[in-house]
Amino acid sequence: MGLRKRAQSYAQEKIVSEIMMLMPKSSTKNIMRMLTLAEMLTDDPEYKRNTHHLRELFEQGHPSSILIKDVLGRISPRCREKLIRNLLINALLTGIDRRKQILREEGFQPPQFVVISPTMRCNLRCPDCYAGEYEQEEGLPLALIDRILTECKELGMYFNTMSGGEVFTRKDIFDIWEKHNDMYFQIYTNGTAITEKVADRLAALGNVAPMLSLEGFEEETDARRGAGTFAKVMRAFDLMKERGMIYGASVTETKHTIEKIGSYEFVDMCIEKGCMVIWYFQYIPIGRRPSLDLMPTPEQRDWLRKRSRELRDARPIFIGDFWNDGPYVNGCIAAGREYLHINAKGDVEPCVFCHFAVDNIRDTSLKEAINSPFLKRIRSFQPYRENLLTPCMLIDAPDILRQVVSEFNARPTCEGAEEIIKDFAPELDRYAQEYRAYADPAWINEWKHGKPPGRAAAG
């Protein structure tokens, strides 16, 4: 990196750090001035675009701008420091520069992050769990997780997501989060293990943001996860709120719960509990006793697409709606385009819902896994359709999933994984066609010839 580039990067880091530290107490006018300066300090078009968009949110008085100020104002100094340094600077500034350097020098751009499942063990036995058919006892050795994260940083990835299984069944996982204290971790958890002691440890680290699973309110959550689970999650929210942590909710939309989890009442409950994020994941017929009857109907999926937009414009909380948010990220982000999944056996899967693999991280480097023929072939199809409202090769373009699995003889990574490409194939083909009746007109009328609908993008 030349002297000019190093000076520019240093100036960017200082400006970003100052903006974030001053934002909670600054007027909107001064924030916009600072963001204008930040926009001027770079030649990177992506950085300019994101900074300009952030400035527009403050100019409009959008709920997202309220959320940003509120979050920065109420989180603890330690969590604020790690959010700014690890996520905003290391992951979103330094990391992007590194990934683009690799693109220039080696001809490929590493993804933004890797999802790691350190274990598939779980203290709950939820029916229809997407990960329920993986082997429960085996897990990734700590040294291997350490190696993966080290290679992530070499490739410019300072943000990591951990899933499972239940992450907190690994008592040694805190050692990893502490050792890689220059990274920012988002973890998916059922929340039942977040006691006062665990919350204290997480707050002291500051670089871990838990996302707690909910199925709706108490009735829906306890019906699937067991009596008393909802109360434990609510208690965990309270403990994290008291300690000034960053956290959110993760919800699975099914045919029976989608209206509940997409209601203003549910979102308001999450906001009251201090959640900064809600992730919506559509139910996919995989895992433990998969059922096509649990999938939201095409009409329901389209309803949530529109409701998510309403919620973003009405409530100060970040909404991430997987599948429906395809246009914001140019379609499918899996197979190493923006992320991939390494399960507890080390299998390198295209995504957490696609339980097929050719490579295992025990036998290859992360860079080699990203550039494997299997993942590169999937990326060659992306986006699978011009309509980015239909981004997924599992439910929107299932013929492509069947083609690549057959072409590379990809092995199923858990029992029953083949059902999605065999037993369920006719029904999923029919579902894809039926959803297009909603998605294709929406794409033409709302996206293709104009600006995205609503005042705020998804991410």
HELIX and SHEET records of a PDB file:
HELIX    1   1 LEU A    3  LEU A   22  1                                  20    
HELIX    2   2 MET A   23  LYS A   25  5                                   3    
HELIX    3   3 THR A   28  MET A   40  1                                  13    
HELIX    4   4 PRO A   45  GLN A   60  1                                  16    
HELIX    5   5 PRO A   63  ARG A   74  1                                  12    
HELIX    6   6 PRO A   77  LYS A   82  1                                   6    
HELIX    7   7 LEU A   83  THR A   94  3                                  12    
HELIX    8   8 GLY A   95  GLU A  106  1                                  12    
HELIX    9   9 LEU A  142  GLU A  154  1                                  13    
HELIX   10  10 VAL A  167  THR A  169  5                                   3    
HELIX   11  11 ILE A  173  LYS A  179  1                                   7    
HELIX   12  12 GLU A  196  LEU A  205  1                                  10    
HELIX   13  13 GLU A  218  ARG A  225  1                                   8    
HELIX   14  14 THR A  229  GLU A  242  1                                  14    
HELIX   15  15 ILE A  258  ILE A  261  1                                   4    
HELIX   16  16 TYR A  264  GLU A  272  1                                   9    
HELIX   17  17 LEU A  292  LEU A  294  5                                   3    
HELIX   18  18 PRO A  298  ALA A  314  1                                  17    
HELIX   19  19 GLY A  326  VAL A  329  5                                   4    
HELIX   20  20 LEU A  366  ILE A  370  1                                   5    
HELIX   21  21 PRO A  373  PHE A  381  1                                   9    
HELIX   22  22 PRO A  398  PHE A  408  1                                  11    
HELIX   23  23 ALA A  417  ILE A  420  5                                   4    
HELIX   24  24 ALA A  425  ALA A  442  1                                  18    
HELIX   25  25 TRP A  443  LYS A  448  3                                   6    
SHEET    1   A 9 PHE A 318  ASP A 321  0                                        
SHEET    2   A 9 VAL A 277  GLN A 282  1                                        
SHEET    3   A 9 GLY A 248  GLU A 253  1                                        
SHEET    4   A 9 VAL A 208  LEU A 214  1                                        
SHEET    5   A 9 TYR A 184  THR A 189  1                                        
SHEET    6   A 9 PHE A 159  MET A 162  1                                        
SHEET    7   A 9 PHE A 113  ILE A 116  1                                        
SHEET    8   A 9 TYR A 339  ILE A 342  1                                        
SHEET    9   A 9 VAL A 348  GLU A 349 -1                                        
SHEET    1   B 2 PHE A 356  ALA A 357  0                                        
SHEET    2   B 2 ARG A 411  PRO A 412 -1                                        
END                                                                             
